[in-house]
Amino acid sequence: MIFYISQFILVSFFAYIHSYHKNERFSVTAKWICLLLLFIPSALRYNIGTDYVNYKSIFNVIQKTGQNRTEIAWVYLNKLIIALKLPFQYVIAIASALTIFPFIKTKKKDFFIIIILFSCLYYLNSFNITRQVIAMAFIWAAYLFILERKFIISFLWILCAGLFHDYAFLFLPVFIIAEFVPLTKKRVLIGFISFVILSFIINTYLVPIIMGLKYKGENYIFYTENRMSFISILKALPRFSVLFFMIYFLDENKIEAKEKNYVYWLAFFLSLSDFYGISFLIIQRIRIYFFIAYLAVFKNLILNTEKKEKIANLIFLAFIIANFLLRYLWVGSGEVIPYATFFGK
C-alpha cells in the first residue's frame, strides 16, 4: 500500500507543477515525469491483478494457434509481440503506454485534476481490466476531439477503442445524442428518477431477453442475477449524492453550450449505469466507461471561483480520493498489493 500511496503523491505533485508552474520548461518536464511515474510501474508489473494470468494465457494460446476470441486489436498486439520474438511482458508494457498516451492531449490547465481522477478511478483498474481501460483512455481522447469539433478524428478514436473492447462502441450513440439532444440540470434529475421508477419493468422483462442474446447457461444466470438490496442501495447513495451535487455546482455561464450538453449527458448515463450496476454485474463493466463523466465535470468545476464552490469542489475531490484509498488500496488490496515487478519474479 505504501508504494501506491507514494506513487499517487508524486504523480499529483508533478501534475500540479505542470498545470500551475509559470516556468514553461519546469512545467513540461514535470508533465513527462508525471506520465513516466504512471507508465513505468504499470509496464513492469508482474502477476498483479486477476487478469494478468488470463492475458498471459491468451498470449500463449495465440502463440500456439494464431487466434483467440478476444477483440481484434488485442489479438494483433499479441501477434506483433510474438512476431518480434519478444516475451509477454512487452504486451503489458505497450498496453500501459496505450493507457496513458491519450492523456498527453489534456490541456495544461486541466492536467492536474484529470490526472488525479485518472489515478483514482482508472489506473489500478488498468492492472486488471487492461483492455477496457485502454478503450476508456481512447474515449477520453475522442471526447477532447469532440469538444474541438473534430468529429472524424473523434470517430477514429472510438473505433480504435472498440477494437480493444467492444463496449466502447456505446459512445457512438452517446456522443450523437449529446450532440443533438439538449439536456439541463433539471432534466438530468427528472430523467434519473423516471429511470428508477421504470427499472422494475426493465429488470423483470427486458434484461433477461437482452442477456439471453449474448449469454447462455451458467453465464446467463450469473449476469442476470439481480443483486439489488437495501444495503447495496445505501452504499451507493454517497456516490449518487456527490454526482448530483457536482452537477448542481457547475457554473453554466463558464461552460460552452455544447460542452455543457456533453457533460450533462455523460453524468446522466453514469447515474443510470451506476444505479443499474447495483442490480447486474454486467452493467458494472459499462459503468466504468462513464466514470469519464467525473473527468468531464471536474474539468469545468475547477473554473468556479466562488469560495463556497471551491469548498464544495474540495469535498467532492476528497470523496473520490477517499474512495480510491479505501476501495482499491484497502478493500481491494488482494488484487493489487503487494506491488511486484517483472525483474523480481
Phi and psi in degrees as GROMACS dihedral restraints (atoms count N, CA, C in turn):
[ dihedral_restraints ]
;  ai    aj    ak    al  type     phi  dphi    fc
    3     4     5     6     1   -59.1    20    10
    4     5     6     7     1   -39.0    20    10
    6     7     8     9     1   -59.5    20    10
    7     8     9    10     1   -49.2    20    10
    9    10    11    12     1   -69.0    20    10
   10    11    12    13     1   -38.6    20    10
   12    13    14    15     1   -65.7    20    10
   13    14    15    16     1   -41.8    20    10
   15    16    17    18     1   -63.0    20    10
   16    17    18    19     1   -43.1    20    10
   18    19    20    21     1   -61.2    20    10
   19    20    21    22     1   -44.9    20    10
   21    22    23    24     1   -60.1    20    10
   22    23    24    25     1   -42.9    20    10
   24    25    26    27     1   -63.8    20    10
   25    26    27    28     1   -45.1    20    10
   27    28    29    30     1   -65.9    20    10
   28    29    30    31     1   -43.8    20    10
   30    31    32    33     1   -60.0    20    10
   31    32    33    34     1   -45.3    20    10
   33    34    35    36     1   -62.7    20    10
   34    35    36    37     1   -40.3    20    10
   36    37    38    39     1   -62.1    20    10
   37    38    39    40     1   -49.7    20    10
   39    40    41    42     1   -72.4    20    10
   40    41    42    43     1   -31.1    20    10
   42    43    44    45     1   -65.1    20    10
   43    44    45    46     1   -39.1    20    10
   45    46    47    48     1   -64.3    20    10
   46    47    48    49     1   -43.9    20    10
   48    49    50    51     1   -60.2    20    10
   49    50    51    52     1   -42.7    20    10
   51    52    53    54     1   -61.4    20    10
   52    53    54    55     1   -42.9    20    10
   54    55    56    57     1   -73.8    20    10
   55    56    57    58     1   -33.1    20    10
   57    58    59    60     1  -120.3    20    10
   58    59    60    61     1   -10.4    20    10
   60    61    62    63     1   -75.2    20    10
   61    62    63    64     1   136.7    20    10
   63    64    65    66     1   -79.7    20    10
   64    65    66    67     1   -23.8    20    10
   66    67    68    69     1   -77.3    20    10
   67    68    69    70     1   116.7    20    10
   69    70    71    72     1   -62.7    20    10
   70    71    72    73     1   -38.5    20    10
   72    73    74    75     1   -65.8    20    10
   73    74    75    76     1   -44.2    20    10
   75    76    77    78     1   -60.7    20    10
   76    77    78    79     1   -41.7    20    10
   78    79    80    81     1   -62.2    20    10
   79    80    81    82     1   -48.5    20    10
   81    82    83    84     1   -65.7    20    10
   82    83    84    85     1   -42.5    20    10
   84    85    86    87     1   -60.0    20    10
   85    86    87    88     1   -43.2    20    10
   87    88    89    90     1   -62.3    20    10
   88    89    90    91     1   -37.0    20    10
   90    91    92    93     1   -61.1    20    10
   91    92    93    94     1   -46.4    20    10
   93    94    95    96     1   -72.5    20    10
   94    95    96    97     1   -32.8    20    10
   96    97    98    99     1   -64.0    20    10
   97    98    99   100     1   -42.7    20    10
   99   100   101   102     1   -58.5    20    10
  100   101   102   103     1   -48.1    20    10
  102   103   104   105     1   -66.0    20    10
  103   104   105   106     1   -37.3    20    10
  105   106   107   108     1   -66.7    20    10
  106   107   108   109     1   -35.7    20    10
  108   109   110   111     1   -64.9    20    10
  109   110   111   112     1   -26.5    20    10
  111   112   113   114     1   -83.8    20    10
  112   113   114   115     1   -40.6    20    10
  114   115   116   117     1   -72.0    20    10
  115   116   117   118     1   -49.9    20    10
  117   118   119   120     1   -60.0    20    10
  118   119   120   121     1   -50.5    20    10
  120   121   122   123     1   -61.7    20    10
  121   122   123   124     1   -34.8    20    10
  123   124   125   126     1   -69.7    20    10
  124   125   126   127     1   -43.1    20    10
  126   127   128   129     1   -67.8    20    10
  127   128   129   130     1   -32.2    20    10
  129   130   131   132     1   -96.6    20    10
  130   131   132   133     1    -0.1    20    10
  132   133   134   135     1   -62.8    20    10
  133   134   135   136     1   149.7    20    10
  135   136   137   138     1  -137.1    20    10
  136   137   138   139     1   124.5    20    10
  138   139   140   141     1    57.4    20    10
  139   140   141   142     1    34.0    20    10
  141   142   143   144     1  -105.3    20    10
  142   143   144   145     1   133.2    20    10
  144   145   146   147     1    87.9    20    10
  145   146   147   148     1   151.6    20    10
  147   148   149   150     1   -68.5    20    10
  148   149   150   151     1   -26.1    20    10
  150   151   152   153     1   -88.5    20    10
  151   152   153   154     1    -8.8    20    10
  153   154   155   156     1   -58.6    20    10
  154   155   156   157     1   -48.1    20    10
  156   157   158   159     1   -64.4    20    10
  157   158   159   160     1   -38.8    20    10
  159   160   161   162     1   -63.5    20    10
  160   161   162   163     1   -43.2    20    10
  162   163   164   165     1   -67.9    20    10
  163   164   165   166     1   -34.4    20    10
  165   166   167   168     1   -67.0    20    10
  166   167   168   169     1   -37.6    20    10
  168   169   170   171     1   -64.4    20    10
  169   170   171   172     1   -40.8    20    10
  171   172   173   174     1   -61.7    20    10
  172   173   174   175     1   -42.6    20    10
  174   175   176   177     1   -57.6    20    10
  175   176   177   178     1   -45.0    20    10
  177   178   179   180     1   -66.0    20    10
  178   179   180   181     1   -38.5    20    10
  180   181   182   183     1   -65.1    20    10
  181   182   183   184     1   -45.4    20    10
  183   184   185   186     1   -63.7    20    10
  184   185   186   187     1   -36.8    20    10
  186   187   188   189     1   -62.3    20    10
  187   188   189   190     1   -34.7    20    10
  189   190   191   192     1   -87.3    20    10
  190   191   192   193     1   -41.5    20    10
  192   193   194   195     1  -109.4    20    10
  193   194   195   196     1   -19.0    20    10
  195   196   197   198     1    81.5    20    10
  196   197   198   199     1     5.8    20    10
  198   199   200   201     1  -150.9    20    10
  199   200   201   202     1   163.0    20    10
  201   202   203   204     1  -164.2    20    10
  202   203   204   205     1   161.7    20    10
  204   205   206   207     1   -88.5    20    10
  205   206   207   208     1    -0.6    20    10
  207   208   209   210     1   -72.2    20    10
  208   209   210   211     1   170.7    20    10
  210   211   212   213     1   -56.8    20    10
  211   212   213   214     1   150.0    20    10
  213   214   215   216     1   -61.8    20    10
  214   215   216   217     1   -37.1    20    10
  216   217   218   219     1   -64.9    20    10
  217   218   219   220     1   -38.7    20    10
  219   220   221   222     1   -68.2    20    10
  220   221   222   223     1   -38.9    20    10
  222   223   224   225     1   -62.0    20    10
  223   224   225   226     1   -45.6    20    10
  225   226   227   228     1   -72.5    20    10
  226   227   228   229     1   -28.7    20    10
  228   229   230   231     1   -63.0    20    10
  229   230   231   232     1   -44.9    20    10
  231   232   233   234     1   -63.7    20    10
  232   233   234   235     1   -41.0    20    10
  234   235   236   237     1   -63.3    20    10
  235   236   237   238     1   -37.6    20    10
  237   238   239   240     1   -62.3    20    10
  238   239   240   241     1   -46.4    20    10
  240   241   242   243     1   -64.1    20    10
  241   242   243   244     1   -40.0    20    10
  243   244   245   246     1   -65.2    20    10
  244   245   246   247     1   -43.0    20    10
  246   247   248   249     1   -63.1    20    10
  247   248   249   250     1   -32.0    20    10
  249   250   251   252     1   -84.1    20    10
  250   251   252   253     1     0.2    20    10
  252   253   254   255     1    59.8    20    10
  253   254   255   256     1    40.3    20    10
  255   256   257   258     1  -105.3    20    10
  256   257   258   259     1   154.8    20    10
  258   259   260   261     1   -74.3    20    10
  259   260   261   262     1   167.8    20    10
  261   262   263   264     1   -56.9    20    10
  262   263   264   265     1   -30.7    20    10
  264   265   266   267     1   -58.1    20    10
  265   266   267   268     1   -25.9    20    10
  267   268   269   270     1   -68.4    20    10
  268   269   270   271     1   -29.4    20    10
  270   271   272   273     1   -61.8    20    10
  271   272   273   274     1   -46.1    20    10
  273   274   275   276     1   -62.1    20    10
  274   275   276   277     1   -41.7    20    10
  276   277   278   279     1   -64.2    20    10
  277   278   279   280     1   -45.4    20    10
  279   280   281   282     1   -66.8    20    10
  280   281   282   283     1   -40.2    20    10
  282   283   284   285     1   -59.9    20    10
  283   284   285   286     1   -39.4    20    10
  285   286   287   288     1   -64.1    20    10
  286   287   288   289     1   -41.9    20    10
  288   289   290   291     1   -64.3    20    10
  289   290   291   292     1   -41.8    20    10
  291   292   293   294     1   -64.6    20    10
  292   293   294   295     1   -32.7    20    10
  294   295   296   297     1   -67.9    20    10
  295   296   297   298     1   -36.6    20    10
  297   298   299   300     1   -93.4    20    10
  298   299   300   301     1   -28.8    20    10
  300   301   302   303     1   -51.7    20    10
  301   302   303   304     1   -46.8    20    10
  303   304   305   306     1   -60.7    20    10
  304   305   306   307     1   -22.4    20    10
  306   307   308   309     1   -77.1    20    10
  307   308   309   310     1    -8.6    20    10
  309   310   311   312     1   -61.6    20    10
  310   311   312   313     1   -31.6    20    10
  312   313   314   315     1   -73.5    20    10
  313   314   315   316     1   -18.0    20    10
  315   316   317   318     1   -56.9    20    10
  316   317   318   319     1   133.1    20    10
  318   319   320   321     1   -63.0    20    10
  319   320   321   322     1   151.6    20    10
  321   322   323   324     1   -55.2    20    10
  322   323   324   325     1   -44.5    20    10
  324   325   326   327     1   -67.9    20    10
  325   326   327   328     1   -22.4    20    10
  327   328   329   330     1   -98.1    20    10
  328   329   330   331     1   -11.4    20    10
  330   331   332   333     1   -59.5    20    10
  331   332   333   334     1   -44.9    20    10
  333   334   335   336     1   -58.6    20    10
  334   335   336   337     1   -53.2    20    10
  336   337   338   339     1   -69.4    20    10
  337   338   339   340     1   -36.7    20    10
  339   340   341   342     1   -67.6    20    10
  340   341   342   343     1   -41.3    20    10
  342   343   344   345     1   -67.2    20    10
  343   344   345   346     1   -38.4    20    10
  345   346   347   348     1   -60.7    20    10
  346   347   348   349     1   -46.3    20    10
  348   349   350   351     1   -66.3    20    10
  349   350   351   352     1   -40.3    20    10
  351   352   353   354     1   -60.2    20    10
  352   353   354   355     1   -43.6    20    10
  354   355   356   357     1   -63.0    20    10
  355   356   357   358     1   -39.5    20    10
  357   358   359   360     1   -78.0    20    10
  358   359   360   361     1   -37.3    20    10
  360   361   362   363     1   -99.2    20    10
  361   362   363   364     1   -29.8    20    10
  363   364   365   366     1  -122.9    20    10
  364   365   366   367     1   -33.6    20    10
  366   367   368   369     1   -57.0    20    10
  367   368   369   370     1   -54.3    20    10
  369   370   371   372     1   -70.5    20    10
  370   371   372   373     1   -26.3    20    10
  372   373   374   375     1   -60.9    20    10
  373   374   375   376     1   -31.8    20    10
  375   376   377   378     1   -67.2    20    10
  376   377   378   379     1   -16.6    20    10
  378   379   380   381     1   -74.5    20    10
  379   380   381   382     1   -17.3    20    10
  381   382   383   384     1  -111.6    20    10
  382   383   384   385     1   -75.5    20    10
  384   385   386   387     1   -84.2    20    10
  385   386   387   388     1    67.8    20    10
  387   388   389   390     1   -60.9    20    10
  388   389   390   391     1   -48.6    20    10
  390   391   392   393     1   -61.7    20    10
  391   392   393   394     1   -41.2    20    10
  393   394   395   396     1   -66.6    20    10
  394   395   396   397     1   -37.9    20    10
  396   397   398   399     1   -73.5    20    10
  397   398   399   400     1   -32.8    20    10
  399   400   401   402     1   -58.5    20    10
  400   401   402   403     1   -47.8    20    10
  402   403   404   405     1   -60.6    20    10
  403   404   405   406     1   -41.4    20    10
  405   406   407   408     1   -60.9    20    10
  406   407   408   409     1   -43.8    20    10
  408   409   410   411     1   -61.5    20    10
  409   410   411   412     1   -39.8    20    10
  411   412   413   414     1   -64.7    20    10
  412   413   414   415     1   -37.1    20    10
  414   415   416   417     1   -64.5    20    10
  415   416   417   418     1   -36.9    20    10
  417   418   419   420     1   -61.9    20    10
  418   419   420   421     1   -42.8    20    10
  420   421   422   423     1   -61.9    20    10
  421   422   423   424     1   -42.3    20    10
  423   424   425   426     1   -59.7    20    10
  424   425   426   427     1   -40.7    20    10
  426   427   428   429     1   -63.4    20    10
  427   428   429   430     1   -43.2    20    10
  429   430   431   432     1   -64.0    20    10
  430   431   432   433     1   -38.3    20    10
  432   433   434   435     1   -70.6    20    10
  433   434   435   436     1   -33.1    20    10
  435   436   437   438     1   -59.6    20    10
  436   437   438   439     1   -44.0    20    10
  438   439   440   441     1   -63.5    20    10
  439   440   441   442     1   -26.9    20    10
  441   442   443   444     1   -87.8    20    10
  442   443   444   445     1     2.6    20    10
  444   445   446   447     1    65.3    20    10
  445   446   447   448     1    28.9    20    10
  447   448   449   450     1  -100.1    20    10
  448   449   450   451     1    79.1    20    10
  450   451   452   453     1   -69.9    20    10
  451   452   453   454     1   -37.8    20    10
  453   454   455   456     1   -66.1    20    10
  454   455   456   457     1   -45.0    20    10
  456   457   458   459     1   -62.9    20    10
  457   458   459   460     1   -40.6    20    10
  459   460   461   462     1   -61.1    20    10
  460   461   462   463     1   -43.8    20    10
  462   463   464   465     1   -61.0    20    10
  463   464   465   466     1   -40.4    20    10
  465   466   467   468     1   -64.7    20    10
  466   467   468   469     1   -37.3    20    10
  468   469   470   471     1   -65.0    20    10
  469   470   471   472     1   -41.3    20    10
  471   472   473   474     1   -64.6    20    10
  472   473   474   475     1   -40.7    20    10
  474   475   476   477     1   -59.9    20    10
  475   476   477   478     1   -46.9    20    10
  477   478   479   480     1   -62.3    20    10
  478   479   480   481     1   -39.6    20    10
  480   481   482   483     1   -61.2    20    10
  481   482   483   484     1   -44.1    20    10
  483   484   485   486     1   -66.1    20    10
  484   485   486   487     1   -26.9    20    10
  486   487   488   489     1   -73.2    20    10
  487   488   489   490     1   -19.2    20    10
  489   490   491   492     1   -93.5    20    10
  490   491   492   493     1   -33.6    20    10
  492   493   494   495     1  -154.0    20    10
  493   494   495   496     1   114.1    20    10
  495   496   497   498     1   -63.4    20    10
  496   497   498   499     1   -22.0    20    10
  498   499   500   501     1   -62.7    20    10
  499   500   501   502     1   -20.6    20    10
  501   502   503   504     1   -63.6    20    10
  502   503   504   505     1   -22.6    20    10
  504   505   506   507     1   -64.0    20    10
  505   506   507   508     1   -14.3    20    10
  507   508   509   510     1   -57.2    20    10
  508   509   510   511     1   -26.4    20    10
  510   511   512   513     1   -76.7    20    10
  511   512   513   514     1   -12.2    20    10
  513   514   515   516     1   -62.6    20    10
  514   515   516   517     1   -56.4    20    10
  516   517   518   519     1   -66.9    20    10
  517   518   519   520     1   -33.4    20    10
  519   520   521   522     1   -61.1    20    10
  520   521   522   523     1   -47.1    20    10
  522   523   524   525     1   -70.0    20    10
  523   524   525   526     1   -33.6    20    10
  525   526   527   528     1   -65.4    20    10
  526   527   528   529     1   -44.4    20    10
  528   529   530   531     1   -60.8    20    10
  529   530   531   532     1   -45.8    20    10
  531   532   533   534     1   -64.5    20    10
  532   533   534   535     1   -27.4    20    10
  534   535   536   537     1   -75.0    20    10
  535   536   537   538     1   -35.6    20    10
  537   538   539   540     1  -114.2    20    10
  538   539   540   541     1   -17.2    20    10
  540   541   542   543     1  -109.7    20    10
  541   542   543   544     1   113.0    20    10
  543   544   545   546     1   -69.8    20    10
  544   545   546   547     1   145.7    20    10
  546   547   548   549     1  -138.4    20    10
  547   548   549   550     1   147.2    20    10
  549   550   551   552     1  -126.1    20    10
  550   551   552   553     1   172.1    20    10
  552   553   554   555     1   -57.6    20    10
  553   554   555   556     1   -45.4    20    10
  555   556   557   558     1   -63.5    20    10
  556   557   558   559     1   -40.3    20    10
  558   559   560   561     1   -68.1    20    10
  559   560   561   562     1   -32.7    20    10
  561   562   563   564     1   -60.1    20    10
  562   563   564   565     1   -47.1    20    10
  564   565   566   567     1   -67.6    20    10
  565   566   567   568     1   -46.2    20    10
  567   568   569   570     1   -63.3    20    10
  568   569   570   571     1   -42.0    20    10
  570   571   572   573     1   -62.3    20    10
  571   572   573   574     1   -40.9    20    10
  573   574   575   576     1   -65.3    20    10
  574   575   576   577     1   -45.4    20    10
  576   577   578   579     1   -62.2    20    10
  577   578   579   580     1   -41.7    20    10
  579   580   581   582     1   -62.3    20    10
  580   581   582   583     1   -40.3    20    10
  582   583   584   585     1   -63.8    20    10
  583   584   585   586     1   -41.5    20    10
  585   586   587   588     1   -60.9    20    10
  586   587   588   589     1   -40.7    20    10
  588   589   590   591     1   -64.9    20    10
  589   590   591   592     1   -39.1    20    10
  591   592   593   594     1   -82.6    20    10
  592   593   594   595     1    -9.3    20    10
  594   595   596   597     1   -62.0    20    10
  595   596   597   598     1   -31.7    20    10
  597   598   599   600     1   -60.7    20    10
  598   599   600   601     1   -43.6    20    10
  600   601   602   603     1   -65.3    20    10
  601   602   603   604     1   -43.4    20    10
  603   604   605   606     1   -63.0    20    10
  604   605   606   607     1   -46.8    20    10
  606   607   608   609     1   -62.0    20    10
  607   608   609   610     1   -38.1    20    10
  609   610   611   612     1   -77.8    20    10
  610   611   612   613     1   -38.6    20    10
  612   613   614   615     1  -113.5    20    10
  613   614   615   616     1   -45.9    20    10
  615   616   617   618     1   -80.7    20    10
  616   617   618   619     1   -43.5    20    10
  618   619   620   621     1   -57.5    20    10
  619   620   621   622     1   -47.3    20    10
  621   622   623   624     1   -58.0    20    10
  622   623   624   625     1   -35.7    20    10
  624   625   626   627     1   -69.3    20    10
  625   626   627   628     1   -47.6    20    10
  627   628   629   630     1   -63.7    20    10
  628   629   630   631     1   -46.9    20    10
  630   631   632   633     1   -65.3    20    10
  631   632   633   634     1   -30.0    20    10
  633   634   635   636     1   -66.1    20    10
  634   635   636   637     1   -23.1    20    10
  636   637   638   639     1   -74.3    20    10
  637   638   639   640     1   -26.1    20    10
  639   640   641   642     1  -106.9    20    10
  640   641   642   643     1   -34.1    20    10
  642   643   644   645     1  -122.8    20    10
  643   644   645   646     1   148.9    20    10
  645   646   647   648     1  -131.1    20    10
  646   647   648   649     1   160.7    20    10
  648   649   650   651     1    58.8    20    10
  649   650   651   652     1  -131.1    20    10
  651   652   653   654     1   -65.0    20    10
  652   653   654   655     1   -36.0    20    10
  654   655   656   657     1   -62.5    20    10
  655   656   657   658     1   -38.7    20    10
  657   658   659   660     1   -63.0    20    10
  658   659   660   661     1   -45.4    20    10
  660   661   662   663     1   -62.8    20    10
  661   662   663   664     1   -41.7    20    10
  663   664   665   666     1   -64.0    20    10
  664   665   666   667     1   -46.2    20    10
  666   667   668   669     1   -82.3    20    10
  667   668   669   670     1   -16.2    20    10
  669   670   671   672     1  -102.4    20    10
  670   671   672   673     1     1.9    20    10
  672   673   674   675     1   -67.8    20    10
  673   674   675   676     1   125.2    20    10
  675   676   677   678     1   -83.6    20    10
  676   677   678   679     1   116.0    20    10
  678   679   680   681     1  -102.2    20    10
  679   680   681   682     1     9.0    20    10
  681   682   683   684     1   -70.9    20    10
  682   683   684   685     1   136.9    20    10
  684   685   686   687     1  -150.3    20    10
  685   686   687   688     1   169.9    20    10
  687   688   689   690     1   -60.4    20    10
  688   689   690   691     1   -40.7    20    10
  690   691   692   693     1   -64.9    20    10
  691   692   693   694     1   -42.9    20    10
  693   694   695   696     1   -65.4    20    10
  694   695   696   697     1   -37.0    20    10
  696   697   698   699     1   -67.0    20    10
  697   698   699   700     1   -41.9    20    10
  699   700   701   702     1   -60.8    20    10
  700   701   702   703     1   -40.6    20    10
  702   703   704   705     1   -66.1    20    10
  703   704   705   706     1   -30.2    20    10
  705   706   707   708     1   -82.8    20    10
  706   707   708   709     1   -18.8    20    10
  708   709   710   711     1   -55.4    20    10
  709   710   711   712     1   -43.2    20    10
  711   712   713   714     1   -59.3    20    10
  712   713   714   715     1   -38.0    20    10
  714   715   716   717     1   -64.3    20    10
  715   716   717   718     1   -46.0    20    10
  717   718   719   720     1   -63.9    20    10
  718   719   720   721     1   -41.3    20    10
  720   721   722   723     1   -62.1    20    10
  721   722   723   724     1   -46.8    20    10
  723   724   725   726     1   -61.8    20    10
  724   725   726   727     1   -44.5    20    10
  726   727   728   729     1   -60.2    20    10
  727   728   729   730     1   -48.2    20    10
  729   730   731   732     1   -71.9    20    10
  730   731   732   733     1   -31.8    20    10
  732   733   734   735     1   -69.0    20    10
  733   734   735   736     1   -35.7    20    10
  735   736   737   738     1   -60.4    20    10
  736   737   738   739     1   -44.1    20    10
  738   739   740   741     1   -62.1    20    10
  739   740   741   742     1   -42.2    20    10
  741   742   743   744     1   -60.4    20    10
  742   743   744   745     1   -39.8    20    10
  744   745   746   747     1   -83.2    20    10
  745   746   747   748     1    -2.4    20    10
  747   748   749   750     1   -64.3    20    10
  748   749   750   751     1   132.2    20    10
  750   751   752   753     1   -90.7    20    10
  751   752   753   754     1   103.1    20    10
  753   754   755   756     1   -65.0    20    10
  754   755   756   757     1   -22.6    20    10
  756   757   758   759     1   -74.0    20    10
  757   758   759   760     1   -14.6    20    10
  759   760   761   762     1  -106.2    20    10
  760   761   762   763     1     5.8    20    10
  762   763   764   765     1  -118.6    20    10
  763   764   765   766     1   136.7    20    10
  765   766   767   768     1   -63.3    20    10
  766   767   768   769     1   146.1    20    10
  768   769   770   771     1   -56.0    20    10
  769   770   771   772     1   -45.5    20    10
  771   772   773   774     1   -65.9    20    10
  772   773   774   775     1   -43.9    20    10
  774   775   776   777     1   -63.9    20    10
  775   776   777   778     1   -39.5    20    10
  777   778   779   780     1   -57.9    20    10
  778   779   780   781     1   -41.9    20    10
  780   781   782   783     1   -65.1    20    10
  781   782   783   784     1   -40.6    20    10
  783   784   785   786     1   -64.1    20    10
  784   785   786   787     1   -41.8    20    10
  786   787   788   789     1   -60.1    20    10
  787   788   789   790     1   -45.8    20    10
  789   790   791   792     1   -64.6    20    10
  790   791   792   793     1   -41.5    20    10
  792   793   794   795     1   -67.5    20    10
  793   794   795   796     1   -41.0    20    10
  795   796   797   798     1   -63.3    20    10
  796   797   798   799     1   -42.0    20    10
  798   799   800   801     1   -64.3    20    10
  799   800   801   802     1   -39.4    20    10
  801   802   803   804     1   -62.8    20    10
  802   803   804   805     1   -47.3    20    10
  804   805   806   807     1   -67.6    20    10
  805   806   807   808     1   -32.5    20    10
  807   808   809   810     1   -63.6    20    10
  808   809   810   811     1   -44.3    20    10
  810   811   812   813     1   -63.1    20    10
  811   812   813   814     1   -39.1    20    10
  813   814   815   816     1   -66.7    20    10
  814   815   816   817     1   -48.8    20    10
  816   817   818   819     1   -67.2    20    10
  817   818   819   820     1   -32.6    20    10
  819   820   821   822     1   -68.4    20    10
  820   821   822   823     1   -43.6    20    10
  822   823   824   825     1   -65.2    20    10
  823   824   825   826     1   -46.0    20    10
  825   826   827   828     1   -70.4    20    10
  826   827   828   829     1   -28.2    20    10
  828   829   830   831     1   -65.9    20    10
  829   830   831   832     1   -21.3    20    10
  831   832   833   834     1   -63.2    20    10
  832   833   834   835     1   -35.2    20    10
  834   835   836   837     1   -86.2    20    10
  835   836   837   838     1   -41.1    20    10
  837   838   839   840     1  -129.4    20    10
  838   839   840   841     1   128.9    20    10
  840   841   842   843     1   -60.8    20    10
  841   842   843   844     1   -37.0    20    10
  843   844   845   846     1   -60.8    20    10
  844   845   846   847     1   -32.7    20    10
  846   847   848   849     1   -72.2    20    10
  847   848   849   850     1   -24.0    20    10
  849   850   851   852     1   -63.4    20    10
  850   851   852   853     1   -27.8    20    10
  852   853   854   855     1   -70.2    20    10
  853   854   855   856     1   -29.6    20    10
  855   856   857   858     1   -81.5    20    10
  856   857   858   859     1   -37.5    20    10
  858   859   860   861     1   -55.4    20    10
  859   860   861   862     1   -40.1    20    10
  861   862   863   864     1   -61.8    20    10
  862   863   864   865     1   -28.3    20    10
  864   865   866   867     1   -62.4    20    10
  865   866   867   868     1   -40.7    20    10
  867   868   869   870     1   -81.4    20    10
  868   869   870   871     1     2.6    20    10
  870   871   872   873     1   -60.4    20    10
  871   872   873   874     1   -16.9    20    10
  873   874   875   876     1   -57.7    20    10
  874   875   876   877     1   -22.7    20    10
  876   877   878   879     1   -61.0    20    10
  877   878   879   880     1   -37.9    20    10
  879   880   881   882     1   -61.5    20    10
  880   881   882   883     1   -41.6    20    10
  882   883   884   885     1   -64.2    20    10
  883   884   885   886     1   -44.6    20    10
  885   886   887   888     1   -66.1    20    10
  886   887   888   889     1   -39.6    20    10
  888   889   890   891     1   -69.6    20    10
  889   890   891   892     1   -50.0    20    10
  891   892   893   894     1   -64.5    20    10
  892   893   894   895     1   -30.3    20    10
  894   895   896   897     1   -55.8    20    10
  895   896   897   898     1   -30.4    20    10
  897   898   899   900     1  -102.1    20    10
  898   899   900   901     1   -24.6    20    10
  900   901   902   903     1   -61.4    20    10
  901   902   903   904     1   -35.7    20    10
  903   904   905   906     1   -69.8    20    10
  904   905   906   907     1    -7.4    20    10
  906   907   908   909     1   -78.0    20    10
  907   908   909   910     1   -19.0    20    10
  909   910   911   912     1   -66.9    20    10
  910   911   912   913     1   141.2    20    10
  912   913   914   915     1  -117.2    20    10
  913   914   915   916     1   -13.2    20    10
  915   916   917   918     1   -64.2    20    10
  916   917   918   919     1   143.8    20    10
  918   919   920   921     1   -59.4    20    10
  919   920   921   922     1   -45.2    20    10
  921   922   923   924     1   -64.3    20    10
  922   923   924   925     1   -32.9    20    10
  924   925   926   927     1   -72.4    20    10
  925   926   927   928     1   -38.5    20    10
  927   928   929   930     1   -62.0    20    10
  928   929   930   931     1   -42.3    20    10
  930   931   932   933     1   -62.5    20    10
  931   932   933   934     1   -44.2    20    10
  933   934   935   936     1   -61.6    20    10
  934   935   936   937     1   -42.9    20    10
  936   937   938   939     1   -61.7    20    10
  937   938   939   940     1   -40.1    20    10
  939   940   941   942     1   -64.4    20    10
  940   941   942   943     1   -37.4    20    10
  942   943   944   945     1   -65.1    20    10
  943   944   945   946     1   -44.6    20    10
  945   946   947   948     1   -61.2    20    10
  946   947   948   949     1   -45.9    20    10
  948   949   950   951     1   -64.7    20    10
  949   950   951   952     1   -39.8    20    10
  951   952   953   954     1   -62.0    20    10
  952   953   954   955     1   -37.0    20    10
  954   955   956   957     1   -62.8    20    10
  955   956   957   958     1   -44.9    20    10
  957   958   959   960     1   -66.7    20    10
  958   959   960   961     1   -41.9    20    10
  960   961   962   963     1   -65.2    20    10
  961   962   963   964     1   -41.2    20    10
  963   964   965   966     1   -62.9    20    10
  964   965   966   967     1   -38.4    20    10
  966   967   968   969     1   -62.3    20    10
  967   968   969   970     1   -40.6    20    10
  969   970   971   972     1   -61.9    20    10
  970   971   972   973     1   -48.2    20    10
  972   973   974   975     1   -65.1    20    10
  973   974   975   976     1   -40.1    20    10
  975   976   977   978     1   -79.0    20    10
  976   977   978   979     1   -51.1    20    10
  978   979   980   981     1   -72.2    20    10
  979   980   981   982     1   -45.2    20    10
  981   982   983   984     1   -91.4    20    10
  982   983   984   985     1   -40.4    20    10
  984   985   986   987     1   -91.3    20    10
  985   986   987   988     1   -19.3    20    10
  987   988   989   990     1  -110.3    20    10
  988   989   990   991     1   -65.8    20    10
  990   991   992   993     1   -65.1    20    10
  991   992   993   994     1   -41.6    20    10
  993   994   995   996     1   -93.1    20    10
  994   995   996   997     1    20.0    20    10
  996   997   998   999     1   -63.8    20    10
  997   998   999  1000     1   -22.7    20    10
  999  1000  1001  1002     1   -66.4    20    10
 1000  1001  1002  1003     1   -20.9    20    10
 1002  1003  1004  1005     1   -92.8    20    10
 1003  1004  1005  1006     1   -31.1    20    10
 1005  1006  1007  1008     1  -120.5    20    10
 1006  1007  1008  1009     1    -7.7    20    10
 1008  1009  1010  1011     1  -121.3    20    10
 1009  1010  1011  1012     1   139.8    20    10
 1011  1012  1013  1014     1   -81.4    20    10
 1012  1013  1014  1015     1   159.4    20    10
 1014  1015  1016  1017     1   -72.2    20    10
 1015  1016  1017  1018     1   138.7    20    10
 1017  1018  1019  1020     1  -139.5    20    10
 1018  1019  1020  1021     1   145.2    20    10
 1020  1021  1022  1023     1  -107.2    20    10
 1021  1022  1023  1024     1   164.4    20    10
 1023  1024  1025  1026     1   -60.6    20    10
 1024  1025  1026  1027     1   -32.5    20    10
 1026  1027  1028  1029     1   -73.5    20    10
 1027  1028  1029  1030     1   -19.2    20    10
 1029  1030  1031  1032     1  -100.0    20    10
 1030  1031  1032  1033     1    11.6    20    10
